[in-house]
Structures are given as structure tokens and as C-alpha cells.
Amino acid sequence: MIPTQFDYVAPTTLAEAVSLLAEHKDDAKILAGGHSLIPAMKLRLAQPQLLIDIGRIKDLSYVREEAGHLRIGAMTTHYELESSARVREICPLLSACAGSIGDVQVRNRGTIGGSLAHADPAADWPAAILALDAELVATSASGERTIKATDFFVDMLTTALAPGEILREIRVPLAQTHASQAYFKLPHPASGFAVVGVAVNLTRQNGACSAIGVGITGVAVKAYRATGVEQSLNGQTLDEQTIGAAALHAADGVEINADLFASADYRRHLAQVYTRRAIMAAAK
Ligand SMILES: Cc1cc2nc3c(=O)[nH]c(=O)nc-3n(C[C@H](O)[C@H](O)[C@H](O)COP(=O)(O)OP(=O)(O)OC[C@H]3O[C@@H](n4cnc5c(N)ncnc54)[C@H](O)[C@@H]3O)c2cc1C
């Protein structure tokens, strides 16, 4: 439980962090809240020679409405999102998702950027970010690029971030806010991670579903958009029958995880049940 020896730097600007990362490449790791990286280092699953702590960079922690987006700095903690009155008002899915993570200590230290960059298959944020059609802004020595949430999660613990890139900001289109939203999750009793977590962002017109985003985590190697559910509901009147039938598609086309806690069959069942409950809650 003791990490290998490493050096530590705490730059105060993003430019400095990016240049350190470019210089040290795969030998370096970004340190955000440390709630995933430090345990991995103690288990020697990660053995970076240099930790670049981005916690002292002031302008990486914020929530603001700007240029058509709700912009969230990568170092914004789960607690800051959970407790923001404005976020709760315009995008309650983000508050609900943040509030469901781990315990108070984890929410106080852990960051949305760290969670997304880590891409744990049972992490909560990926489901919400997918349901909201968010974009992620990555910065490197060669500039900045925007990655759609649907392209960001590549595999277990693997994202579209290239070597040398730092996740700087998460952008939720303001058009996706002010919708009917819900996050339903079965937490693992020990860690709080999602055995299954379902995020729903629903827009209605005359009682029918005019648009819906359903993001699911915990079920497969990476979080995904449940497109089968979305297609079944688009244009439909939202009642128990249509929602129940659509929810049966929650795990269509994905290879379902099995572990000591939940078999693949049980997880499929949970995905269907939690999808139905989350959509019913959003539709109320
Ligand atoms: C006891 C416990 C319970 C938990 N329960 C839950 C839970 O219920 N749900 C849940 O979703 N999570 C849970 N977590 C994880 C927690 O949410 C962490 O916040 C998250 O895993 C990582 O965020 P972090 O800020 O700590 O990142 P770190 O641990 O510092 O970093 C994680 C990884 O991401 C990289 N990284 C970090 N920030 C950036 C960036 N801006 N750009 C590029 N790369 C970056 C790091 O190099 C590292 O590889 C739990 C953790 C613990 C310890």
C-alpha cells in the first residue's frame, strides 16, 4: 500500500501544467482530487514519476452560464455542483448526480474533471454528461479541442483524451437545461459507485416526448447512451405502458458486466427497472 517514489509539482497556471505534461509525457500524471489516482498509486496500478497537481490553478473551478452553455471547470468538486442553487434550478440532473456520489469526504475532494478523465465504468458523471449531450474541452501544448460526450468514453478507464491533454471544461448546452430530469441509481453498498445509474433529460410537447437523452453507467465497460430507449419514446405519449416498453431496451447492444455483486442478467434487469423509474420520475 505504499506508492513508488515520485516527484510532485503544483503549477499555478494551466499553461505551466500543459507544458510540464508535454515535457514529461507518459511519465507524468495529472493530480486532481486524488480519490482515484492515489489509491491506484498505492496499489501500484499507476506508477507515475511525476505528479502534476492542478489544484492550485485558480481558474479551473467554476460554474457559469456563457455563450449558450453551462460551463463547468474541470476542478469543480462534486460538492460544489451538488450545493449550487443555480445548478439545482436549471439543471437538477447535475445536482442529483453529484449528491449521489460516495460520501461527504469524497464529494468535497473529488472533481467532475477527475471523474470524467478517469472513466470508471461505475462512475456517476458519465451518465449525466451523456444524457445532457455535453461537450468536453481539452487543452494541450498544441491548442484546444472540443470532444462530444458520446465520443469521449472509449473503453474501460479509457477516454478520447490524447497524451498531453488536460480536461479543462465541461459544457452543457443551455438548450438542454430547464428540461424534466432525473438520476436514479442503485449504489454499491460499500463504495457508493453505481451498480447501475440512469440519467434522463426529457423534453415534452403537448404531453408527448419531443426529445430524450438517456445515459447509463455501471452496466458495461463504459457509460453509454441508451439509443434503443430514446428511439422508442421519441414522439410517444408518456404513460406507464410506453415508458415500460421503452425501458426494456436499456441494455440493448451492450456487453453487460458481471461481477461478485451482480450477474449480467441481474444487471440487465436493474438497467431496465432503473430506466423505467428514472423516466417515470422525469415525466411526472
Ligand atoms: C471511497 C470512495 C467512494 C467513491 N464513490 C464514488 C461514487 O459513488 N460515484 C462516483 O462516480 N465516484 C466515486 N468515487 C470516485 C470519486 O468520485 C473521484 O472524485 C473520481 O474518481 C476522480 O476524481 P478526482 O478529482 O479524485 O481525480 P484523481 O483521482 O486526481 O484523478 C483520476 C484520474 O484522472 C486524471 N485526471 C484528473 N483530472 C484530470 C484533468 N482535468 N485532465 C486530465 N486528466 C485528469 C488523473 O491523472 C487520474 O488518472 C469514490 C471514490 C472513493 C475514494
Ligand as a Chemical Component Dictionary entry (heavy atoms), coordinates in Angstrom:
data_LIG
# 
_chem_comp.id                   LIG 
_chem_comp.type                 NON-POLYMER 
_chem_comp.pdbx_formal_charge   0 
_chem_comp.three_letter_code    LIG 
# 
loop_
_chem_comp_atom.comp_id 
_chem_comp_atom.atom_id 
_chem_comp_atom.alt_atom_id 
_chem_comp_atom.type_symbol 
_chem_comp_atom.charge 
_chem_comp_atom.model_Cartn_x 
_chem_comp_atom.model_Cartn_y 
_chem_comp_atom.model_Cartn_z 
_chem_comp_atom.pdbx_ordinal 
LIG C1  C1  C 0 -14.474 5.821  -1.072  1  
LIG C2  C2  C 0 -14.764 6.362  -2.445  2  
LIG C3  C3  C 0 -16.077 6.312  -2.912  3  
LIG C4  C4  C 0 -16.375 6.792  -4.181  4  
LIG N1  N1  N 0 -17.671 6.715  -4.632  5  
LIG C5  C5  C 0 -17.970 7.157  -5.861  6  
LIG C6  C6  C 0 -19.306 7.108  -6.362  7  
LIG O1  O1  O 0 -20.256 6.695  -5.681  8  
LIG N2  N2  N 0 -19.532 7.545  -7.622  9  
LIG C7  C7  C 0 -18.534 8.054  -8.404  10 
LIG O2  O2  O 0 -18.789 8.414  -9.538  11 
LIG N3  N3  N 0 -17.261 8.142  -7.949  12 
LIG C8  C8  C 0 -16.974 7.720  -6.705  13 
LIG N4  N4  N 0 -15.672 7.829  -6.248  14 
LIG C9  C9  C 0 -14.637 8.438  -7.118  15 
LIG C10 C10 C 0 -14.600 9.966  -6.908  16 
LIG O3  O3  O 0 -15.772 10.486 -7.487  17 
LIG C11 C11 C 0 -13.400 10.681 -7.571  18 
LIG O4  O4  O 0 -13.683 12.015 -7.496  19 
LIG C12 C12 C 0 -13.114 10.389 -9.027  20 
LIG O5  O5  O 0 -12.904 9.060  -9.242  21 
LIG C13 C13 C 0 -11.837 11.017 -9.533  22 
LIG O6  O6  O 0 -11.794 12.374 -9.327  23 
LIG P1  P1  P 0 -10.542 13.047 -8.665  24 
LIG O7  O7  O 0 -10.763 14.502 -8.789  25 
LIG O8  O8  O 0 -10.311 12.484 -7.324  26 
LIG O9  O9  O 0 -9.375  12.615 -9.699  27 
LIG P2  P2  P 0 -7.925  11.989 -9.465  28 
LIG O10 O10 O 0 -8.005  10.775 -8.625  29 
LIG O11 O11 O 0 -6.976  13.046 -9.034  30 
LIG O12 O12 O 0 -7.568  11.585 -10.971 31 
LIG C14 C14 C 0 -8.184  10.491 -11.604 32 
LIG C15 C15 C 0 -7.536  10.273 -12.975 33 
LIG O13 O13 O 0 -7.908  11.312 -13.886 34 
LIG C16 C16 C 0 -6.755  12.050 -14.325 35 
LIG N5  N5  N 0 -7.167  13.462 -14.298 36 
LIG C17 C17 C 0 -7.710  14.114 -13.247 37 
LIG N6  N6  N 0 -8.093  15.350 -13.619 38 
LIG C18 C18 C 0 -7.767  15.478 -14.929 39 
LIG C19 C19 C 0 -7.922  16.529 -15.875 40 
LIG N7  N7  N 0 -8.529  17.701 -15.566 41 
LIG N8  N8  N 0 -7.488  16.319 -17.145 42 
LIG C20 C20 C 0 -6.905  15.136 -17.486 43 
LIG N9  N9  N 0 -6.739  14.106 -16.628 44 
LIG C21 C21 C 0 -7.166  14.280 -15.367 45 
LIG C22 C22 C 0 -5.638  11.712 -13.333 46 
LIG O14 O14 O 0 -4.364  11.803 -13.924 47 
LIG C23 C23 C 0 -6.009  10.282 -12.953 48 
LIG O15 O15 O 0 -5.542  9.393  -13.945 49 
LIG C24 C24 C 0 -15.341 7.355  -4.992  50 
LIG C25 C25 C 0 -14.033 7.422  -4.514  51 
LIG C26 C26 C 0 -13.743 6.940  -3.249  52 
LIG C27 C27 C 0 -12.331 7.043  -2.746  53 
# 
loop_
_chem_comp_bond.comp_id 
_chem_comp_bond.atom_id_1 
_chem_comp_bond.atom_id_2 
_chem_comp_bond.value_order 
_chem_comp_bond.pdbx_ordinal 
LIG C1  C2  SING 1  
LIG C2  C3  SING 2  
LIG C2  C26 DOUB 3  
LIG C3  C4  DOUB 4  
LIG C4  N1  SING 5  
LIG C4  C24 SING 6  
LIG N1  C5  DOUB 7  
LIG C5  C6  SING 8  
LIG C5  C8  SING 9  
LIG C6  O1  DOUB 10 
LIG C6  N2  SING 11 
LIG N2  C7  SING 12 
LIG C7  O2  DOUB 13 
LIG C7  N3  SING 14 
LIG N3  C8  DOUB 15 
LIG C8  N4  SING 16 
LIG N4  C9  SING 17 
LIG N4  C24 SING 18 
LIG C9  C10 SING 19 
LIG C10 O3  SING 20 
LIG C10 C11 SING 21 
LIG C11 O4  SING 22 
LIG C11 C12 SING 23 
LIG C12 O5  SING 24 
LIG C12 C13 SING 25 
LIG C13 O6  SING 26 
LIG O6  P1  SING 27 
LIG P1  O7  DOUB 28 
LIG P1  O8  SING 29 
LIG P1  O9  SING 30 
LIG O9  P2  SING 31 
LIG P2  O10 DOUB 32 
LIG P2  O11 SING 33 
LIG P2  O12 SING 34 
LIG O12 C14 SING 35 
LIG C14 C15 SING 36 
LIG C15 O13 SING 37 
LIG C15 C23 SING 38 
LIG O13 C16 SING 39 
LIG C16 N5  SING 40 
LIG C16 C22 SING 41 
LIG N5  C17 SING 42 
LIG N5  C21 SING 43 
LIG C17 N6  DOUB 44 
LIG N6  C18 SING 45 
LIG C18 C19 SING 46 
LIG C18 C21 DOUB 47 
LIG C19 N7  SING 48 
LIG C19 N8  DOUB 49 
LIG N8  C20 SING 50 
LIG C20 N9  DOUB 51 
LIG N9  C21 SING 52 
LIG C22 O14 SING 53 
LIG C22 C23 SING 54 
LIG C23 O15 SING 55 
LIG C24 C25 DOUB 56 
LIG C25 C26 SING 57 
LIG C26 C27 SING 58 
# 
